[in-house]
Amino acid sequence: MVEFDRSLLGRVFETPSPVIISAEMIASFRTMMGEAKQLAMNQIESDQTSTIAPPAFVATFRALEDIFDYLPKHVPRLAAGMDVEFGQPISAGDAISISSQLAETYTKTGRSGAMTFFVIRSTLTNQRGATVARIDHRFTYRG
């Protein structure tokens, strides 16, 4: 099992300032996902549609990096999955705040040996206080 400071369980880390979502960020994401070309070809995109982010946009937000300052650094960390619960849509002009916490840890033994999993739960809220997503990021540490 990987050793870590157990007092971190449940501790909340918050962004010092919100991420302001621009129409360009949404357009760039749509292009990266291959949506922009399809939308342009169909000629059905309205101004409002172009300023609302696709649901998968929430995956571009990461668990707060500060939390990793407290987790083990002496063993390799690998992404082990992500679960998303969607809330309100994200639109251009929204100010998204992120709070993250170490929600859970558990150990499993696989073919290559013991692995410790850390679940970092992040909540994204907009400037109106509405939840836009809850994301569980799973990471595994060998050791």
GUGU-813355 format. One record per residue (C-alpha): residue number from 1; x negated, z, y negated; residue in one letter. Coordinates in steps of 0.001 Angstrom, whole numbers, plus 524288, in hexadecimal, padded with zeros to 5 digits. Example, Ala and Ser with C-alpha at 12.3 -4.5 7.8 and 13.67 -1.06 7.14 Angstrom:
(site 1, (7CFF4, 81E78, 81194), 'A')
(site 2, (7CA9A, 81BE4, 80424), 'S')
//
This chain:
(site 1, (80000, 80000, 80000), 'M')
(site 2, (7FB55, 7FCE2, 7F249), 'V')
(site 3, (7F98F, 808C4, 7E9AF), 'E')
(site 4, (7FFFF, 808FA, 7DC3F), 'F')
(site 5, (80532, 812A9, 7D25C), 'D')
(site 6, (81297, 81656, 7D7C1), 'R')
(site 7, (816EB, 81B50, 7CA6A), 'S')
(site 8, (81867, 80CE1, 7C6DC), 'L')
(site 9, (824B0, 80BC5, 7CF32), 'L')
(site 10, (82FFB, 80A26, 7C5C3), 'G')
(site 11, (82784, 80A25, 7B978), 'R')
(site 12, (82CDC, 8001E, 7AFC6), 'V')
(site 13, (82414, 7F6B4, 7A860), 'F')
(site 14, (82A28, 7EF3D, 79CFC), 'E')
(site 15, (825F4, 7E393, 794E2), 'T')
(site 16, (8211F, 7E777, 7876E), 'P')
(site 17, (828A5, 7DC04, 7818E), 'S')
(site 18, (83295, 7D26D, 78701), 'P')
(site 19, (82FA3, 7C473, 78B01), 'V')
(site 20, (8369F, 7BB3B, 781AB), 'I')
(site 21, (83C08, 7AFA8, 78937), 'I')
(site 22, (83ACA, 7A27A, 7829E), 'S')
(site 23, (8418D, 795A9, 785C0), 'A')
(site 24, (833EF, 7903C, 7885E), 'E')
(site 25, (83181, 79A78, 792E5), 'M')
(site 26, (83E33, 796BE, 7998C), 'I')
(site 27, (83B4D, 78825, 7985B), 'A')
(site 28, (82DA7, 78A20, 79DE4), 'S')
(site 29, (83342, 79196, 7A97C), 'F')
(site 30, (83D67, 786F9, 7ABDC), 'R')
(site 31, (832A4, 77CB2, 7ABA2), 'T')
(site 32, (82A34, 78486, 7B4F9), 'M')
(site 33, (835AD, 785A7, 7BE5B), 'M')
(site 34, (838C9, 77724, 7BD4B), 'G')
(site 35, (845E9, 77986, 7B6BE), 'E')
(site 36, (84310, 77331, 7A99E), 'A')
(site 37, (841E7, 76574, 7AEFB), 'K')
(site 38, (84E70, 766BC, 7B6CA), 'Q')
(site 39, (855DE, 76C3E, 7AB1E), 'L')
(site 40, (850F7, 76163, 7A239), 'A')
(site 41, (8549C, 75706, 7AC30), 'M')
(site 42, (8625A, 75C59, 7AD72), 'N')
(site 43, (8640D, 75D25, 79E9C), 'Q')
(site 44, (86CE3, 76901, 7A052), 'I')
(site 45, (8648E, 7735D, 799F4), 'E')
(site 46, (86AEF, 77968, 78E08), 'S')
(site 47, (86395, 78123, 783C5), 'D')
(site 48, (8690C, 78DB6, 78961), 'Q')
(site 49, (864EB, 78A6A, 7974D), 'T')
(site 50, (85712, 78790, 792F8), 'S')
(site 51, (855C8, 7950F, 78CDA), 'T')
(site 52, (85A8B, 79C94, 798D2), 'I')
(site 53, (84FD7, 79F33, 7A2B9), 'A')
(site 54, (85228, 79BF9, 7B10F), 'P')
(site 55, (853BC, 7A84E, 7B959), 'P')
(site 56, (8464F, 7A661, 7BF9F), 'A')
(site 57, (84020, 7A829, 7B222), 'F')
(site 58, (84010, 7B6E3, 7B491), 'V')
(site 59, (83560, 7B4C0, 7BEC0), 'A')
(site 60, (82BE6, 7B182, 7B3AE), 'T')
(site 61, (82C4A, 7BFBA, 7AF5B), 'F')
(site 62, (82274, 7C818, 7B65B), 'R')
(site 63, (82234, 7D670, 7B965), 'A')
(site 64, (81B23, 7DD3A, 7AE68), 'L')
(site 65, (80C90, 7DBDD, 7B013), 'E')
(site 66, (80A6C, 7E9EC, 7AB80), 'D')
(site 67, (8101A, 7EECF, 7B84A), 'I')
(site 68, (80519, 7E817, 7BFD2), 'F')
(site 69, (7FB1A, 7F00A, 7B834), 'D')
(site 70, (7FFC4, 7FBC5, 7C021), 'Y')
(site 71, (8009D, 7F55C, 7CD8A), 'L')
(site 72, (7F51B, 7F3C3, 7D6E4), 'P')
(site 73, (7EA8C, 7EA72, 7D24C), 'K')
(site 74, (7E105, 7EBE3, 7DDA6), 'H')
(site 75, (7E962, 7E442, 7E76C), 'V')
(site 76, (7EF09, 7D663, 7E6A1), 'P')
(site 77, (7FCEF, 7D51A, 7E15B), 'R')
(site 78, (805C6, 7CA1A, 7E5EB), 'L')
(site 79, (81362, 7C648, 7E144), 'A')
(site 80, (81CE5, 7C8FD, 7EC5E), 'A')
(site 81, (829E6, 7C499, 7E6BD), 'G')
(site 82, (833B7, 7C61E, 7DBF1), 'M')
(site 83, (8423D, 7C95C, 7DBC4), 'D')
(site 84, (84A32, 7C61E, 7CFA8), 'V')
(site 85, (85784, 7CAE7, 7CB3D), 'E')
(site 86, (85C69, 7C265, 7C019), 'F')
(site 87, (863FB, 7C79A, 7B486), 'G')
(site 88, (866ED, 7C15E, 7A754), 'Q')
(site 89, (86130, 7B3D4, 7A4AF), 'P')
(site 90, (8550B, 7B2CA, 79C40), 'I')
(site 91, (85644, 7AA54, 79014), 'S')
(site 92, (84CD3, 7A583, 785CF), 'A')
(site 93, (84B99, 7B002, 77B73), 'G')
(site 94, (84D2A, 7BB3E, 7850E), 'D')
(site 95, (84383, 7C673, 7843D), 'A')
(site 96, (840AC, 7CAC9, 79234), 'I')
(site 97, (83B56, 7D869, 794CA), 'S')
(site 98, (835A6, 7DC3A, 7A1E9), 'I')
(site 99, (834F5, 7E97C, 7A855), 'S')
(site 100, (82E03, 7EAE3, 7B55B), 'S')
(site 101, (82C06, 7F5EA, 7BECB), 'Q')
(site 102, (825B7, 7F847, 7CBF1), 'L')
(site 103, (83269, 7F9A5, 7D36E), 'A')
(site 104, (82DBA, 7FAD0, 7E163), 'E')
(site 105, (82206, 7FA57, 7EA59), 'T')
(site 106, (82154, 7F90D, 7F921), 'Y')
(site 107, (81791, 7F5A1, 803C0), 'T')
(site 108, (818A3, 7EBCF, 80EDA), 'K')
(site 109, (80F35, 7E7DA, 81960), 'T')
(site 110, (80D7A, 7D961, 81BCA), 'G')
(site 111, (8046D, 7D128, 82432), 'R')
(site 112, (7F97E, 7D300, 81A61), 'S')
(site 113, (7FB53, 7E1AF, 81907), 'G')
(site 114, (801CA, 7EB2C, 80FB3), 'A')
(site 115, (80800, 7E62E, 80337), 'M')
(site 116, (80D88, 7EE6A, 7F840), 'T')
(site 117, (818AC, 7E864, 7F076), 'F')
(site 118, (81BDE, 7EBC5, 7E26E), 'F')
(site 119, (82903, 7E811, 7DC88), 'V')
(site 120, (828D5, 7E6B2, 7CDD0), 'I')
(site 121, (83693, 7E629, 7C845), 'R')
(site 122, (837FB, 7DF8A, 7BB17), 'S')
(site 123, (84415, 7DF1F, 7B296), 'T')
(site 124, (8453A, 7D4A6, 7A825), 'L')
(site 125, (84E95, 7D743, 79CEA), 'T')
(site 126, (8521B, 7CF4B, 790FD), 'N')
(site 127, (85325, 7D3B5, 782D7), 'Q')
(site 128, (86152, 7D7C3, 78514), 'R')
(site 129, (85D52, 7E0FD, 7901E), 'G')
(site 130, (8634F, 7D852, 79AA4), 'A')
(site 131, (85BEB, 7D712, 7A76C), 'T')
(site 132, (85781, 7C91C, 7A9D4), 'V')
(site 133, (850BE, 7CC01, 7B6CE), 'A')
(site 134, (84BBA, 7D656, 7C008), 'R')
(site 135, (83FCD, 7D214, 7C79C), 'I')
(site 136, (83912, 7D8BD, 7D305), 'D')
(site 137, (82B05, 7D3E7, 7D41D), 'H')
(site 138, (824B2, 7D722, 7E121), 'R')
(site 139, (815F7, 7D7EB, 7E26E), 'F')
(site 140, (80E01, 7DB50, 7EE54), 'T')
(site 141, (800CD, 7E1CE, 7EEED), 'Y')
(site 142, (7F892, 7E19E, 7FB25), 'R')
(site 143, (7F1D6, 7EDC6, 7FF59), 'G')
//
